[in-house]
Structure formats: structure tokens, C-alpha cells
């Protein structure tokens, strides 16, 4: 499984916004973006900003989406091709495919503090989808699917603390969480308005349409 293993905080600083790649740490004063909200590198806080071209904006938006969801280029391009084949708006289809990844759903439900943590927990076989073990982070869930934490995994501190923290906050509208039973449900496929990721998907479409 190919994943990015470089410094995550630099990614937030490069995009000038929090991407919440380190879970709860991003909401504390330990967050590197809070302490150094300027670009990475030796001259990140003094470098004159050049006017970004249209291509540069498109490329940066694609990179931001890849980094938020933890997807590398080849897989991201495949998602885009699939989004093109589907009926509807390509950009919305793309974001929906990314949202329906099992690791993202685990994160959205609150079973993990970050997508990278969710990916690791899925690989180690801690979750069931409709009663069957699924250990593939890129597995695409469907409407009415039920995601359950395995009985032997409910006491894992990372899962338990994350669920306890999420219980009073709630999840996105298209998901439902039962924190007492460690069960999550996919109520429906997400609409554009129900995807809170700060990405302009039309810029990504423009990038691949060049």
C-alpha cells in the first residue's frame, strides 16, 4: 500500500491552511501551523509571493485534495477517470468517491482521530462492513452499509478515545453513529453540500481537462 510518509505539518503550511492531517494535535497549541503559519523552507516567512497562474491554482487544489485524503497520484487519477464515467457532475462525483473510501468513513464516524490513523486501523483488520472483515482502506462503501468495530478492538485506546470525543459532536449528515455499540451506518451517498472538505473540485476538473 503506497502512502505518503513525509512531514505532514509542512503540507498545511504549504497550502496556507489546516488540513487536519494529525487528528487532535491539529486542534491544540502544539499544531505547527499555529506556531508557523507561513510557507515551509528557510525563507518561508520572508519570500515574496509571486502571482499564481491559473495552472498553478489548479495544480495546488489537486495536491491539496490528494493530501487531505492521503491518496497518491496514480490512484487519484483513477478516481478522476471513474468520476468522468459516472453520470452527473464530474467534480462532485470525484469528491463523493473520495468520501466513500472506507478509511475516510472511519474518520468521519469518529472511529479514528485522523485519516492516516483510520488507514492503519483498517489495514490491521479492526472493522467489519456488513459483518465481514474489510482491511482495504480504499474500499468504497455504499448506501445502507453498516460499519462496526470488531469486539476485540473496542478497547483499543485510539478507537475508544476518538469515539468518546466524537459522540457529543456528531458526524456528517450522510452518516450515523451509535457510540455505545461502536456501529456506524451510511444513510445515503453524500451530496456536494454534505462534503465539508475545503476543496474547489472544479479547479481539479479544469486541471485534468487541459
mmCIF file of the C-alpha atoms, coordinates in Angstrom:
data_MODEL
# 
_entry.id   MODEL 
# 
loop_
_atom_site.group_PDB 
_atom_site.id 
_atom_site.type_symbol 
_atom_site.label_atom_id 
_atom_site.label_alt_id 
_atom_site.label_comp_id 
_atom_site.label_asym_id 
_atom_site.label_entity_id 
_atom_site.label_seq_id 
_atom_site.pdbx_PDB_ins_code 
_atom_site.Cartn_x 
_atom_site.Cartn_y 
_atom_site.Cartn_z 
_atom_site.occupancy 
_atom_site.B_iso_or_equiv 
_atom_site.pdbx_formal_charge 
_atom_site.auth_seq_id 
_atom_site.auth_comp_id 
_atom_site.auth_asym_id 
_atom_site.auth_atom_id 
_atom_site.pdbx_PDB_model_num 
ATOM 1   C CA . UNK A 1 1   ? 0.000   0.000  0.000   1.00 0.00 ? 1   UNK A CA 1 
ATOM 2   C CA . UNK A 1 2   ? 1.623   3.238  -1.168  1.00 0.00 ? 2   UNK A CA 1 
ATOM 3   C CA . UNK A 1 3   ? 1.264   6.121  1.261   1.00 0.00 ? 3   UNK A CA 1 
ATOM 4   C CA . UNK A 1 4   ? 2.934   9.455  1.908   1.00 0.00 ? 4   UNK A CA 1 
ATOM 5   C CA . UNK A 1 5   ? 5.407   9.305  4.795   1.00 0.00 ? 5   UNK A CA 1 
ATOM 6   C CA . UNK A 1 6   ? 6.836   12.836 4.688   1.00 0.00 ? 6   UNK A CA 1 
ATOM 7   C CA . UNK A 1 7   ? 6.258   15.656 7.201   1.00 0.00 ? 7   UNK A CA 1 
ATOM 8   C CA . UNK A 1 8   ? 2.529   16.414 7.346   1.00 0.00 ? 8   UNK A CA 1 
ATOM 9   C CA . UNK A 1 9   ? 2.687   19.823 9.017   1.00 0.00 ? 9   UNK A CA 1 
ATOM 10  C CA . UNK A 1 10  ? 4.680   21.195 6.091   1.00 0.00 ? 10  UNK A CA 1 
ATOM 11  C CA . UNK A 1 11  ? 1.772   20.312 3.841   1.00 0.00 ? 11  UNK A CA 1 
ATOM 12  C CA . UNK A 1 12  ? -0.590  22.508 5.860   1.00 0.00 ? 12  UNK A CA 1 
ATOM 13  C CA . UNK A 1 13  ? 1.905   25.368 5.816   1.00 0.00 ? 13  UNK A CA 1 
ATOM 14  C CA . UNK A 1 14  ? 2.430   24.977 2.078   1.00 0.00 ? 14  UNK A CA 1 
ATOM 15  C CA . UNK A 1 15  ? -1.317  25.335 1.442   1.00 0.00 ? 15  UNK A CA 1 
ATOM 16  C CA . UNK A 1 16  ? -1.765  28.122 3.981   1.00 0.00 ? 16  UNK A CA 1 
ATOM 17  C CA . UNK A 1 17  ? -4.499  26.302 5.909   1.00 0.00 ? 17  UNK A CA 1 
ATOM 18  C CA . UNK A 1 18  ? -5.032  23.444 8.330   1.00 0.00 ? 18  UNK A CA 1 
ATOM 19  C CA . UNK A 1 19  ? -5.633  20.137 6.566   1.00 0.00 ? 19  UNK A CA 1 
ATOM 20  C CA . UNK A 1 20  ? -6.099  18.273 9.882   1.00 0.00 ? 20  UNK A CA 1 
ATOM 21  C CA . UNK A 1 21  ? -3.651  15.534 8.957   1.00 0.00 ? 21  UNK A CA 1 
ATOM 22  C CA . UNK A 1 22  ? -2.621  14.805 12.559  1.00 0.00 ? 22  UNK A CA 1 
ATOM 23  C CA . UNK A 1 23  ? -6.024  14.491 14.178  1.00 0.00 ? 23  UNK A CA 1 
ATOM 24  C CA . UNK A 1 24  ? -6.485  16.012 17.635  1.00 0.00 ? 24  UNK A CA 1 
ATOM 25  C CA . UNK A 1 25  ? -2.998  17.547 17.646  1.00 0.00 ? 25  UNK A CA 1 
ATOM 26  C CA . UNK A 1 26  ? -4.207  19.970 14.959  1.00 0.00 ? 26  UNK A CA 1 
ATOM 27  C CA . UNK A 1 27  ? -6.707  21.425 17.451  1.00 0.00 ? 27  UNK A CA 1 
ATOM 28  C CA . UNK A 1 28  ? -4.097  22.154 20.135  1.00 0.00 ? 28  UNK A CA 1 
ATOM 29  C CA . UNK A 1 29  ? -1.343  24.742 20.569  1.00 0.00 ? 29  UNK A CA 1 
ATOM 30  C CA . UNK A 1 30  ? 1.142   22.031 19.524  1.00 0.00 ? 30  UNK A CA 1 
ATOM 31  C CA . UNK A 1 31  ? -0.030  22.407 15.947  1.00 0.00 ? 31  UNK A CA 1 
ATOM 32  C CA . UNK A 1 32  ? 2.891   23.604 13.814  1.00 0.00 ? 32  UNK A CA 1 
ATOM 33  C CA . UNK A 1 33  ? 0.583   25.715 11.656  1.00 0.00 ? 33  UNK A CA 1 
ATOM 34  C CA . UNK A 1 34  ? -0.484  27.726 14.713  1.00 0.00 ? 34  UNK A CA 1 
ATOM 35  C CA . UNK A 1 35  ? 3.147   28.486 15.531  1.00 0.00 ? 35  UNK A CA 1 
ATOM 36  C CA . UNK A 1 36  ? 4.419   28.988 11.970  1.00 0.00 ? 36  UNK A CA 1 
ATOM 37  C CA . UNK A 1 37  ? 1.580   29.946 9.656   1.00 0.00 ? 37  UNK A CA 1 
ATOM 38  C CA . UNK A 1 38  ? 3.882   30.634 6.741   1.00 0.00 ? 38  UNK A CA 1 
ATOM 39  C CA . UNK A 1 39  ? 5.356   28.544 3.953   1.00 0.00 ? 39  UNK A CA 1 
ATOM 40  C CA . UNK A 1 40  ? 7.971   25.881 4.757   1.00 0.00 ? 40  UNK A CA 1 
ATOM 41  C CA . UNK A 1 41  ? 11.626  26.347 3.979   1.00 0.00 ? 41  UNK A CA 1 
ATOM 42  C CA . UNK A 1 42  ? 14.407  28.662 5.107   1.00 0.00 ? 42  UNK A CA 1 
ATOM 43  C CA . UNK A 1 43  ? 12.771  31.746 3.600   1.00 0.00 ? 43  UNK A CA 1 
ATOM 44  C CA . UNK A 1 44  ? 9.147   30.728 4.011   1.00 0.00 ? 44  UNK A CA 1 
ATOM 45  C CA . UNK A 1 45  ? 8.241   33.762 6.125   1.00 0.00 ? 45  UNK A CA 1 
ATOM 46  C CA . UNK A 1 46  ? 10.115  36.335 4.042   1.00 0.00 ? 46  UNK A CA 1 
ATOM 47  C CA . UNK A 1 47  ? 9.736   35.111 0.479   1.00 0.00 ? 47  UNK A CA 1 
ATOM 48  C CA . UNK A 1 48  ? 7.834   37.455 -1.821  1.00 0.00 ? 48  UNK A CA 1 
ATOM 49  C CA . UNK A 1 49  ? 4.731   35.779 -3.150  1.00 0.00 ? 49  UNK A CA 1 
ATOM 50  C CA . UNK A 1 50  ? 4.502   35.685 -6.893  1.00 0.00 ? 50  UNK A CA 1 
ATOM 51  C CA . UNK A 1 51  ? 1.181   35.831 -8.662  1.00 0.00 ? 51  UNK A CA 1 
ATOM 52  C CA . UNK A 1 52  ? -0.058  32.264 -9.088  1.00 0.00 ? 52  UNK A CA 1 
ATOM 53  C CA . UNK A 1 53  ? -1.042  31.236 -12.597 1.00 0.00 ? 53  UNK A CA 1 
ATOM 54  C CA . UNK A 1 54  ? -4.337  29.502 -13.392 1.00 0.00 ? 54  UNK A CA 1 
ATOM 55  C CA . UNK A 1 55  ? -2.431  26.254 -13.893 1.00 0.00 ? 55  UNK A CA 1 
ATOM 56  C CA . UNK A 1 56  ? -0.723  26.765 -10.530 1.00 0.00 ? 56  UNK A CA 1 
ATOM 57  C CA . UNK A 1 57  ? -4.088  27.189 -8.793  1.00 0.00 ? 57  UNK A CA 1 
ATOM 58  C CA . UNK A 1 58  ? -5.420  24.041 -10.408 1.00 0.00 ? 58  UNK A CA 1 
ATOM 59  C CA . UNK A 1 59  ? -2.320  22.033 -9.519  1.00 0.00 ? 59  UNK A CA 1 
ATOM 60  C CA . UNK A 1 60  ? -2.346  23.213 -5.916  1.00 0.00 ? 60  UNK A CA 1 
ATOM 61  C CA . UNK A 1 61  ? -6.017  22.311 -5.499  1.00 0.00 ? 61  UNK A CA 1 
ATOM 62  C CA . UNK A 1 62  ? -5.371  18.814 -6.824  1.00 0.00 ? 62  UNK A CA 1 
ATOM 63  C CA . UNK A 1 63  ? -2.414  18.405 -4.479  1.00 0.00 ? 63  UNK A CA 1 
ATOM 64  C CA . UNK A 1 64  ? -4.485  19.636 -1.552  1.00 0.00 ? 64  UNK A CA 1 
ATOM 65  C CA . UNK A 1 65  ? -7.208  17.072 -2.214  1.00 0.00 ? 65  UNK A CA 1 
ATOM 66  C CA . UNK A 1 66  ? -4.629  14.291 -2.548  1.00 0.00 ? 66  UNK A CA 1 
ATOM 67  C CA . UNK A 1 67  ? -3.008  15.235 0.743   1.00 0.00 ? 67  UNK A CA 1 
ATOM 68  C CA . UNK A 1 68  ? -6.272  15.566 2.657   1.00 0.00 ? 68  UNK A CA 1 
ATOM 69  C CA . UNK A 1 69  ? -7.459  12.107 1.616   1.00 0.00 ? 69  UNK A CA 1 
ATOM 70  C CA . UNK A 1 70  ? -3.998  10.507 1.641   1.00 0.00 ? 70  UNK A CA 1 
ATOM 71  C CA . UNK A 1 71  ? -4.133  9.390  -1.997  1.00 0.00 ? 71  UNK A CA 1 
ATOM 72  C CA . UNK A 1 72  ? -1.144  9.276  -4.354  1.00 0.00 ? 72  UNK A CA 1 
ATOM 73  C CA . UNK A 1 73  ? -1.188  10.455 -7.979  1.00 0.00 ? 73  UNK A CA 1 
ATOM 74  C CA . UNK A 1 74  ? -1.956  7.225  -9.848  1.00 0.00 ? 74  UNK A CA 1 
ATOM 75  C CA . UNK A 1 75  ? -4.882  6.334  -7.612  1.00 0.00 ? 75  UNK A CA 1 
ATOM 76  C CA . UNK A 1 76  ? -6.189  9.909  -7.644  1.00 0.00 ? 76  UNK A CA 1 
ATOM 77  C CA . UNK A 1 77  ? -6.127  9.947  -11.443 1.00 0.00 ? 77  UNK A CA 1 
ATOM 78  C CA . UNK A 1 78  ? -8.065  6.659  -11.485 1.00 0.00 ? 78  UNK A CA 1 
ATOM 79  C CA . UNK A 1 79  ? -10.705 8.215  -9.226  1.00 0.00 ? 79  UNK A CA 1 
ATOM 80  C CA . UNK A 1 80  ? -10.984 11.099 -11.666 1.00 0.00 ? 80  UNK A CA 1 
ATOM 81  C CA . UNK A 1 81  ? -11.429 8.740  -14.637 1.00 0.00 ? 81  UNK A CA 1 
ATOM 82  C CA . UNK A 1 82  ? -14.137 6.873  -12.750 1.00 0.00 ? 82  UNK A CA 1 
ATOM 83  C CA . UNK A 1 83  ? -15.830 10.179 -11.871 1.00 0.00 ? 83  UNK A CA 1 
ATOM 84  C CA . UNK A 1 84  ? -15.859 11.093 -15.574 1.00 0.00 ? 84  UNK A CA 1 
ATOM 85  C CA . UNK A 1 85  ? -17.557 7.803  -16.472 1.00 0.00 ? 85  UNK A CA 1 
ATOM 86  C CA . UNK A 1 86  ? -20.328 8.281  -13.923 1.00 0.00 ? 86  UNK A CA 1 
ATOM 87  C CA . UNK A 1 87  ? -23.479 10.263 -14.581 1.00 0.00 ? 87  UNK A CA 1 
ATOM 88  C CA . UNK A 1 88  ? -23.666 13.751 -13.103 1.00 0.00 ? 88  UNK A CA 1 
ATOM 89  C CA . UNK A 1 89  ? -21.078 16.447 -12.408 1.00 0.00 ? 89  UNK A CA 1 
ATOM 90  C CA . UNK A 1 90  ? -17.524 15.100 -12.615 1.00 0.00 ? 90  UNK A CA 1 
ATOM 91  C CA . UNK A 1 91  ? -16.155 17.228 -9.770  1.00 0.00 ? 91  UNK A CA 1 
ATOM 92  C CA . UNK A 1 92  ? -18.919 16.206 -7.383  1.00 0.00 ? 92  UNK A CA 1 
ATOM 93  C CA . UNK A 1 93  ? -18.548 12.569 -8.421  1.00 0.00 ? 93  UNK A CA 1 
ATOM 94  C CA . UNK A 1 94  ? -14.823 12.777 -7.669  1.00 0.00 ? 94  UNK A CA 1 
ATOM 95  C CA . UNK A 1 95  ? -15.332 14.189 -4.190  1.00 0.00 ? 95  UNK A CA 1 
ATOM 96  C CA . UNK A 1 96  ? -18.030 11.615 -3.490  1.00 0.00 ? 96  UNK A CA 1 
ATOM 97  C CA . UNK A 1 97  ? -15.697 8.760  -4.446  1.00 0.00 ? 97  UNK A CA 1 
ATOM 98  C CA . UNK A 1 98  ? -13.033 10.100 -2.104  1.00 0.00 ? 98  UNK A CA 1 
ATOM 99  C CA . UNK A 1 99  ? -15.556 10.483 0.714   1.00 0.00 ? 99  UNK A CA 1 
ATOM 100 C CA . UNK A 1 100 ? -16.799 6.909  0.286   1.00 0.00 ? 100 UNK A CA 1 
ATOM 101 C CA . UNK A 1 101 ? -13.351 5.402  0.891   1.00 0.00 ? 101 UNK A CA 1 
ATOM 102 C CA . UNK A 1 102 ? -13.520 3.206  3.987   1.00 0.00 ? 102 UNK A CA 1 
ATOM 103 C CA . UNK A 1 103 ? -10.628 4.995  5.724   1.00 0.00 ? 103 UNK A CA 1 
ATOM 104 C CA . UNK A 1 104 ? -12.388 8.344  5.249   1.00 0.00 ? 104 UNK A CA 1 
ATOM 105 C CA . UNK A 1 105 ? -15.714 6.958  6.518   1.00 0.00 ? 105 UNK A CA 1 
ATOM 106 C CA . UNK A 1 106 ? -13.961 5.544  9.600   1.00 0.00 ? 106 UNK A CA 1 
ATOM 107 C CA . UNK A 1 107 ? -12.513 9.008  10.224  1.00 0.00 ? 107 UNK A CA 1 
ATOM 108 C CA . UNK A 1 108 ? -15.832 10.788 9.617   1.00 0.00 ? 108 UNK A CA 1 
ATOM 109 C CA . UNK A 1 109 ? -17.629 8.463  12.022  1.00 0.00 ? 109 UNK A CA 1 
ATOM 110 C CA . UNK A 1 110 ? -15.072 9.200  14.713  1.00 0.00 ? 110 UNK A CA 1 
ATOM 111 C CA . UNK A 1 111 ? -13.548 5.734  14.999  1.00 0.00 ? 111 UNK A CA 1 
ATOM 112 C CA . UNK A 1 112 ? -10.108 7.269  14.376  1.00 0.00 ? 112 UNK A CA 1 
ATOM 113 C CA . UNK A 1 113 ? -8.587  10.715 15.101  1.00 0.00 ? 113 UNK A CA 1 
ATOM 114 C CA . UNK A 1 114 ? -7.248  11.178 11.544  1.00 0.00 ? 114 UNK A CA 1 
ATOM 115 C CA . UNK A 1 115 ? -7.453  9.588  8.109   1.00 0.00 ? 115 UNK A CA 1 
ATOM 116 C CA . UNK A 1 116 ? -3.916  8.228  8.406   1.00 0.00 ? 116 UNK A CA 1 
ATOM 117 C CA . UNK A 1 117 ? -4.811  6.590  11.735  1.00 0.00 ? 117 UNK A CA 1 
ATOM 118 C CA . UNK A 1 118 ? -8.007  5.227  10.172  1.00 0.00 ? 118 UNK A CA 1 
ATOM 119 C CA . UNK A 1 119 ? -5.989  3.768  7.304   1.00 0.00 ? 119 UNK A CA 1 
ATOM 120 C CA . UNK A 1 120 ? -3.691  1.940  9.707   1.00 0.00 ? 120 UNK A CA 1 
ATOM 121 C CA . UNK A 1 121 ? -6.591  0.615  11.794  1.00 0.00 ? 121 UNK A CA 1 
ATOM 122 C CA . UNK A 1 122 ? -8.374  -0.670 8.690   1.00 0.00 ? 122 UNK A CA 1 
ATOM 123 C CA . UNK A 1 123 ? -5.227  -2.452 7.441   1.00 0.00 ? 123 UNK A CA 1 
ATOM 124 C CA . UNK A 1 124 ? -4.925  -4.189 10.817  1.00 0.00 ? 124 UNK A CA 1 
ATOM 125 C CA . UNK A 1 125 ? -8.446  -5.571 10.443  1.00 0.00 ? 125 UNK A CA 1 
ATOM 126 C CA . UNK A 1 126 ? -10.274 -3.769 13.254  1.00 0.00 ? 126 UNK A CA 1 
ATOM 127 C CA . UNK A 1 127 ? -13.518 -3.113 11.313  1.00 0.00 ? 127 UNK A CA 1 
ATOM 128 C CA . UNK A 1 128 ? -16.372 -5.056 9.774   1.00 0.00 ? 128 UNK A CA 1 
ATOM 129 C CA . UNK A 1 129 ? -18.528 -3.903 6.866   1.00 0.00 ? 129 UNK A CA 1 
ATOM 130 C CA . UNK A 1 130 ? -21.917 -5.600 6.922   1.00 0.00 ? 130 UNK A CA 1 
ATOM 131 C CA . UNK A 1 131 ? -20.473 -8.224 9.244   1.00 0.00 ? 131 UNK A CA 1 
ATOM 132 C CA . UNK A 1 132 ? -17.424 -9.045 7.110   1.00 0.00 ? 132 UNK A CA 1 
ATOM 133 C CA . UNK A 1 133 ? -13.845 -8.013 7.828   1.00 0.00 ? 133 UNK A CA 1 
ATOM 134 C CA . UNK A 1 134 ? -12.509 -5.465 5.337   1.00 0.00 ? 134 UNK A CA 1 
ATOM 135 C CA . UNK A 1 135 ? -8.832  -4.490 5.546   1.00 0.00 ? 135 UNK A CA 1 
ATOM 136 C CA . UNK A 1 136 ? -8.603  -2.376 2.373   1.00 0.00 ? 136 UNK A CA 1 
ATOM 137 C CA . UNK A 1 137 ? -8.588  1.395  3.110   1.00 0.00 ? 137 UNK A CA 1 
ATOM 138 C CA . UNK A 1 138 ? -9.698  2.260  -0.443  1.00 0.00 ? 138 UNK A CA 1 
ATOM 139 C CA . UNK A 1 139 ? -12.782 0.012  -0.232  1.00 0.00 ? 139 UNK A CA 1 
ATOM 140 C CA . UNK A 1 140 ? -15.797 2.078  -1.333  1.00 0.00 ? 140 UNK A CA 1 
ATOM 141 C CA . UNK A 1 141 ? -18.784 1.847  0.978   1.00 0.00 ? 141 UNK A CA 1 
ATOM 142 C CA . UNK A 1 142 ? -22.348 2.030  -0.319  1.00 0.00 ? 142 UNK A CA 1 
ATOM 143 C CA . UNK A 1 143 ? -25.600 3.478  0.964   1.00 0.00 ? 143 UNK A CA 1 
ATOM 144 C CA . UNK A 1 144 ? -27.092 1.369  3.805   1.00 0.00 ? 144 UNK A CA 1 
ATOM 145 C CA . UNK A 1 145 ? -23.693 -0.225 4.625   1.00 0.00 ? 145 UNK A CA 1 
ATOM 146 C CA . UNK A 1 146 ? -23.026 -0.813 8.327   1.00 0.00 ? 146 UNK A CA 1 
ATOM 147 C CA . UNK A 1 147 ? -19.512 -0.355 9.700   1.00 0.00 ? 147 UNK A CA 1 
ATOM 148 C CA . UNK A 1 148 ? -18.756 -1.999 13.039  1.00 0.00 ? 148 UNK A CA 1 
ATOM 149 C CA . UNK A 1 149 ? -15.710 -2.053 15.303  1.00 0.00 ? 149 UNK A CA 1 
ATOM 150 C CA . UNK A 1 150 ? -14.770 -5.664 15.984  1.00 0.00 ? 150 UNK A CA 1 
ATOM 151 C CA . UNK A 1 151 ? -15.441 -6.801 19.554  1.00 0.00 ? 151 UNK A CA 1 
ATOM 152 C CA . UNK A 1 152 ? -11.759 -7.427 20.256  1.00 0.00 ? 152 UNK A CA 1 
ATOM 153 C CA . UNK A 1 153 ? -10.911 -3.898 19.054  1.00 0.00 ? 153 UNK A CA 1 
ATOM 154 C CA . UNK A 1 154 ? -13.385 -1.826 21.080  1.00 0.00 ? 154 UNK A CA 1 
ATOM 155 C CA . UNK A 1 155 ? -10.919 -1.282 23.923  1.00 0.00 ? 155 UNK A CA 1 
ATOM 156 C CA . UNK A 1 156 ? -8.094  -0.022 21.731  1.00 0.00 ? 156 UNK A CA 1 
ATOM 157 C CA . UNK A 1 157 ? -7.338  3.420  23.282  1.00 0.00 ? 157 UNK A CA 1 
ATOM 158 C CA . UNK A 1 158 ? -7.090  5.188  19.926  1.00 0.00 ? 158 UNK A CA 1 
ATOM 159 C CA . UNK A 1 159 ? -10.572 3.993  18.896  1.00 0.00 ? 159 UNK A CA 1 
ATOM 160 C CA . UNK A 1 160 ? -12.230 4.402  22.305  1.00 0.00 ? 160 UNK A CA 1 
ATOM 161 C CA . UNK A 1 161 ? -10.901 7.919  22.915  1.00 0.00 ? 161 UNK A CA 1 
ATOM 162 C CA . UNK A 1 162 ? -11.820 9.015  19.416  1.00 0.00 ? 162 UNK A CA 1 
ATOM 163 C CA . UNK A 1 163 ? -15.391 7.704  19.728  1.00 0.00 ? 163 UNK A CA 1 
ATOM 164 C CA . UNK A 1 164 ? -15.801 9.342  23.146  1.00 0.00 ? 164 UNK A CA 1 
ATOM 165 C CA . UNK A 1 165 ? -14.650 12.654 21.698  1.00 0.00 ? 165 UNK A CA 1 
ATOM 166 C CA . UNK A 1 166 ? -16.943 12.406 18.676  1.00 0.00 ? 166 UNK A CA 1 
ATOM 167 C CA . UNK A 1 167 ? -20.079 11.283 20.500  1.00 0.00 ? 167 UNK A CA 1 
ATOM 168 C CA . UNK A 1 168 ? -21.109 14.771 21.575  1.00 0.00 ? 168 UNK A CA 1 
ATOM 169 C CA . UNK A 1 169 ? -20.103 16.452 18.328  1.00 0.00 ? 169 UNK A CA 1 
ATOM 170 C CA . UNK A 1 170 ? -21.955 14.387 15.750  1.00 0.00 ? 170 UNK A CA 1 
ATOM 171 C CA . UNK A 1 171 ? -20.961 13.239 12.292  1.00 0.00 ? 171 UNK A CA 1 
ATOM 172 C CA . UNK A 1 172 ? -21.656 14.456 8.775   1.00 0.00 ? 172 UNK A CA 1 
ATOM 173 C CA . UNK A 1 173 ? -25.308 14.261 7.693   1.00 0.00 ? 173 UNK A CA 1 
ATOM 174 C CA . UNK A 1 174 ? -24.959 11.193 5.490   1.00 0.00 ? 174 UNK A CA 1 
ATOM 175 C CA . UNK A 1 175 ? -23.514 9.057  8.285   1.00 0.00 ? 175 UNK A CA 1 
ATOM 176 C CA . UNK A 1 176 ? -24.975 7.875  11.585  1.00 0.00 ? 176 UNK A CA 1 
ATOM 177 C CA . UNK A 1 177 ? -23.003 6.807  14.666  1.00 0.00 ? 177 UNK A CA 1 
ATOM 178 C CA . UNK A 1 178 ? -24.111 4.695  17.595  1.00 0.00 ? 178 UNK A CA 1 
ATOM 179 C CA . UNK A 1 179 ? -21.203 5.308  20.003  1.00 0.00 ? 179 UNK A CA 1 
ATOM 180 C CA . UNK A 1 180 ? -22.426 2.845  22.621  1.00 0.00 ? 180 UNK A CA 1 
ATOM 181 C CA . UNK A 1 181 ? -22.452 -0.060 20.181  1.00 0.00 ? 181 UNK A CA 1 
ATOM 182 C CA . UNK A 1 182 ? -19.488 1.180  18.094  1.00 0.00 ? 182 UNK A CA 1 
ATOM 183 C CA . UNK A 1 183 ? -21.635 0.996  14.956  1.00 0.00 ? 183 UNK A CA 1 
ATOM 184 C CA . UNK A 1 184 ? -21.749 3.447  12.071  1.00 0.00 ? 184 UNK A CA 1 
ATOM 185 C CA . UNK A 1 185 ? -24.189 3.494  9.173   1.00 0.00 ? 185 UNK A CA 1 
ATOM 186 C CA . UNK A 1 186 ? -24.087 5.021  5.700   1.00 0.00 ? 186 UNK A CA 1 
ATOM 187 C CA . UNK A 1 187 ? -27.510 6.641  5.418   1.00 0.00 ? 187 UNK A CA 1 
ATOM 188 C CA . UNK A 1 188 ? -27.077 7.837  1.842   1.00 0.00 ? 188 UNK A CA 1 
ATOM 189 C CA . UNK A 1 189 ? -24.478 8.902  -0.692  1.00 0.00 ? 189 UNK A CA 1 
ATOM 190 C CA . UNK A 1 190 ? -23.192 12.397 0.155   1.00 0.00 ? 190 UNK A CA 1 
ATOM 191 C CA . UNK A 1 191 ? -24.311 15.408 -1.856  1.00 0.00 ? 191 UNK A CA 1 
ATOM 192 C CA . UNK A 1 192 ? -21.964 18.283 -2.629  1.00 0.00 ? 192 UNK A CA 1 
ATOM 193 C CA . UNK A 1 193 ? -23.378 20.309 0.281   1.00 0.00 ? 193 UNK A CA 1 
ATOM 194 C CA . UNK A 1 194 ? -22.707 17.401 2.674   1.00 0.00 ? 194 UNK A CA 1 
ATOM 195 C CA . UNK A 1 195 ? -18.976 17.178 1.914   1.00 0.00 ? 195 UNK A CA 1 
ATOM 196 C CA . UNK A 1 196 ? -17.160 19.617 4.253   1.00 0.00 ? 196 UNK A CA 1 
ATOM 197 C CA . UNK A 1 197 ? -13.717 19.211 2.648   1.00 0.00 ? 197 UNK A CA 1 
ATOM 198 C CA . UNK A 1 198 ? -12.284 22.673 1.715   1.00 0.00 ? 198 UNK A CA 1 
ATOM 199 C CA . UNK A 1 199 ? -11.548 21.791 -1.923  1.00 0.00 ? 199 UNK A CA 1 
ATOM 200 C CA . UNK A 1 200 ? -12.681 23.514 -5.124  1.00 0.00 ? 200 UNK A CA 1 
ATOM 201 C CA . UNK A 1 201 ? -13.340 20.435 -7.211  1.00 0.00 ? 201 UNK A CA 1 
ATOM 202 C CA . UNK A 1 202 ? -13.904 22.438 -10.396 1.00 0.00 ? 202 UNK A CA 1 
ATOM 203 C CA . UNK A 1 203 ? -10.248 23.504 -10.392 1.00 0.00 ? 203 UNK A CA 1 
ATOM 204 C CA . UNK A 1 204 ? -9.287  19.821 -10.307 1.00 0.00 ? 204 UNK A CA 1 
ATOM 205 C CA . UNK A 1 205 ? -11.586 19.109 -13.252 1.00 0.00 ? 205 UNK A CA 1 
ATOM 206 C CA . UNK A 1 206 ? -10.012 22.001 -15.156 1.00 0.00 ? 206 UNK A CA 1 
ATOM 207 C CA . UNK A 1 207 ? -6.538  20.613 -14.387 1.00 0.00 ? 207 UNK A CA 1 
ATOM 208 C CA . UNK A 1 208 ? -7.314  17.186 -15.870 1.00 0.00 ? 208 UNK A CA 1 
ATOM 209 C CA . UNK A 1 209 ? -9.241  18.708 -18.787 1.00 0.00 ? 209 UNK A CA 1 
ATOM 210 C CA . UNK A 1 210 ? -6.254  20.657 -20.125 1.00 0.00 ? 210 UNK A CA 1 
# 
